[in-house]
Amino acid sequence: MAPFSVLCVCMGNICRSPMAERLLVADALALGGTDADLYVHGAGTGGWHAGESMDPQAAKQVLSRGGDVSGFRARKLLTEHVDASDLVLTATIEQVEFVVALRPDAAARTFVFGEFGRLIRDVRLPLGLPDVYSRGVALVELADAARAGRAARAADELDDPWGRADAYFSRVADEIHATTKPLAAALFAR
């Protein structure tokens, strides 16, 4: 069985999406997850940082929350990244629109980060789903049904911390963790 694949998207792929990517992995590992169960990757809607390391302040937040920053390299979002993903989480509403313009068939599995976190609080996975992939696909379908065509809220967006103080990065990392922790818990519930 293929791993459940999550794509994290922001503007430059050096701050918000790398924090989301690496914090979700850390949360999954803490619950017994493996690479065979979950594949998390990221990209930016702009390619100007492609090949660069994670922003040092973003890396500091990931490390302070038990994540790993090694081997990270920013990349520009391509159609194949969306195609390879069961769930796409973006930092902003505008980035949802970018993803859906790139791949209209991804609309039902593309959410603003905070929107997805808000929606999954109220959904209950059916009992008996045999693996992480099945739980992930069901969770995305239930979250899409729960949003019922309503647009994401401005409050669902992750502010861009680039160039800001550590406290700003910390707040954004907290907002990311508010979604990655329940997502990992739903995927790896035993």
C-alpha positions as CSV (number, residue, x, y, z in Angstrom):
1,M,0.0,0.0,0.0
2,A,1.3,3.5,-0.9
3,P,1.8,5.9,2.0
4,F,-0.7,8.7,2.6
5,S,0.8,11.8,0.9
6,V,0.5,15.3,2.3
7,L,1.8,18.4,0.3
8,C,2.4,21.6,2.3
9,V,2.4,24.8,0.2
10,C,3.4,28.3,0.9
11,M,4.9,31.2,-1.1
12,G,8.6,30.5,-1.1
13,N,8.9,27.1,0.7
14,I,11.4,28.3,3.3
15,C,9.2,29.2,6.3
16,R,5.6,28.0,6.7
17,S,5.4,24.9,4.5
18,P,8.8,23.5,5.7
19,M,7.6,24.0,9.3
20,A,4.3,22.3,8.5
21,E,6.1,19.5,6.6
22,R,8.6,18.7,9.4
23,L,6.2,19.2,12.3
24,L,3.7,16.8,10.8
25,V,6.5,14.2,10.3
26,A,7.6,14.7,13.9
27,D,4.1,14.3,15.2
28,A,3.6,11.2,13.2
29,L,6.9,9.7,14.3
30,A,5.9,10.4,18.0
31,L,2.8,8.2,17.4
32,G,4.7,5.3,15.7
33,G,4.4,6.5,12.1
34,T,6.9,5.5,9.5
35,D,7.9,6.6,6.0
36,A,6.0,3.6,4.7
37,D,2.8,5.1,6.2
38,L,3.1,8.8,5.5
39,Y,4.9,10.9,2.9
40,V,5.0,14.6,3.6
41,H,6.6,17.1,1.2
42,G,6.4,20.8,0.4
43,A,6.7,23.4,-2.3
44,G,6.3,27.1,-2.9
45,T,4.1,28.8,-5.4
46,G,7.2,30.9,-6.3
47,G,10.5,29.4,-7.3
48,W,12.9,32.1,-6.2
49,H,14.1,30.1,-3.2
50,A,14.4,26.7,-5.0
51,G,17.3,24.8,-3.7
52,E,17.7,26.9,-0.5
53,S,17.7,25.6,3.1
54,M,14.9,26.3,5.4
55,D,14.8,29.8,6.9
56,P,16.9,29.7,10.1
57,Q,14.1,31.0,12.3
58,A,11.7,28.4,10.9
59,A,14.3,25.7,11.5
60,K,14.7,26.9,15.1
61,Q,10.9,26.4,15.6
62,V,11.0,22.9,14.1
63,L,14.0,21.8,16.2
64,S,12.4,23.2,19.4
65,R,9.3,21.1,18.8
66,G,11.3,17.9,18.2
67,G,11.4,17.9,14.4
68,D,14.3,17.3,12.0
69,V,15.5,19.9,9.5
70,S,18.3,17.9,7.8
71,G,18.3,17.6,4.1
72,F,15.6,20.2,3.5
73,R,15.7,22.0,0.1
74,A,13.0,24.4,-1.1
75,R,11.3,23.7,-4.4
76,K,8.8,25.3,-6.7
77,L,5.3,23.8,-6.9
78,L,4.8,21.7,-9.9
79,T,1.7,19.8,-11.2
80,E,3.3,16.5,-10.4
81,H,3.6,17.5,-6.7
82,V,-0.1,18.0,-6.5
83,D,-0.8,14.8,-8.5
84,A,1.3,12.8,-6.0
85,S,-0.7,14.1,-3.0
86,D,-3.7,12.8,-1.2
87,L,-4.0,16.0,0.8
88,V,-2.8,19.5,-0.1
89,L,-2.5,22.1,2.8
90,T,-1.8,25.7,1.9
91,A,-0.8,28.6,4.0
92,T,-3.4,31.0,2.4
93,I,-6.6,31.1,0.5
94,E,-4.7,32.5,-2.5
95,Q,-2.5,29.4,-2.5
96,V,-5.5,27.2,-2.6
97,E,-6.6,29.1,-5.7
98,F,-3.1,28.6,-7.2
99,V,-3.2,24.9,-6.6
100,V,-6.7,24.5,-8.0
101,A,-5.9,26.6,-11.1
102,L,-2.9,24.3,-11.6
103,R,-5.0,21.1,-11.0
104,P,-8.8,21.7,-10.9
105,D,-9.3,18.0,-9.9
106,A,-7.4,18.7,-6.6
107,A,-10.1,21.1,-5.2
108,A,-11.7,18.5,-3.0
109,R,-8.4,17.6,-1.3
110,T,-6.9,21.1,-1.1
111,F,-7.4,23.2,2.1
112,V,-6.0,26.2,3.9
113,F,-4.1,24.9,6.8
114,G,-6.3,26.3,9.6
115,E,-9.4,25.4,7.7
116,F,-8.4,21.7,7.6
117,G,-7.5,21.8,11.3
118,R,-10.9,23.4,12.2
119,L,-12.9,20.9,10.0
120,I,-11.2,17.7,11.3
121,R,-12.1,18.6,14.9
122,D,-15.7,17.8,14.2
123,V,-15.4,14.7,11.9
124,R,-15.3,11.1,13.1
125,L,-13.6,8.5,11.1
126,P,-15.5,5.2,10.6
127,L,-14.3,2.3,12.7
128,G,-12.4,-0.5,11.1
129,L,-10.3,1.4,8.6
130,P,-7.3,-0.9,8.1
131,D,-4.4,1.4,7.6
132,V,-3.1,5.0,7.6
133,Y,-3.8,5.5,3.9
134,S,-7.5,4.5,4.3
135,R,-7.8,6.7,7.4
136,G,-6.2,9.6,5.5
137,V,-8.4,9.4,2.4
138,A,-11.5,9.1,4.6
139,L,-10.4,12.1,6.7
140,V,-10.0,14.2,3.6
141,E,-13.4,13.2,2.2
142,L,-15.1,13.9,5.5
143,A,-13.4,17.3,5.8
144,D,-14.4,18.2,2.3
145,A,-18.0,17.2,3.0
146,A,-17.9,19.2,6.3
147,R,-16.9,22.4,4.5
148,A,-19.9,21.9,2.2
149,G,-18.6,24.3,-0.4
150,R,-18.1,27.1,2.0
151,A,-15.0,29.2,1.5
152,A,-12.1,29.2,4.0
153,R,-12.0,32.0,6.5
154,A,-9.3,34.6,6.6
155,A,-8.5,33.4,10.2
156,D,-7.6,30.0,8.7
157,E,-4.6,31.4,7.0
158,L,-1.0,31.3,8.3
159,D,0.6,34.7,8.4
160,D,4.0,34.9,6.6
161,P,6.7,35.1,9.3
162,W,9.5,35.8,6.9
163,G,11.7,38.6,8.1
164,R,9.9,38.8,11.4
165,A,10.9,38.2,15.1
166,D,11.2,34.8,16.6
167,A,8.0,35.3,18.5
168,Y,6.2,35.7,15.2
169,F,7.7,32.5,13.9
170,S,6.7,30.8,17.2
171,R,3.1,31.9,16.9
172,V,2.9,30.6,13.3
173,A,4.5,27.3,14.4
174,D,1.9,27.0,17.2
175,E,-0.9,27.5,14.6
176,I,0.7,24.8,12.4
177,H,0.9,22.4,15.3
178,A,-2.7,23.0,16.1
179,T,-3.4,21.1,12.8
180,T,-0.5,18.7,12.6
181,K,-1.1,17.2,16.0
182,P,-4.8,16.2,15.4
183,L,-4.0,15.2,11.8
184,A,-1.3,12.8,13.0
185,A,-3.5,11.5,15.8
186,A,-6.3,10.7,13.3
187,L,-3.9,9.0,11.0
188,F,-2.1,7.0,13.6
189,A,-4.9,6.2,16.0
190,R,-4.5,2.7,17.2
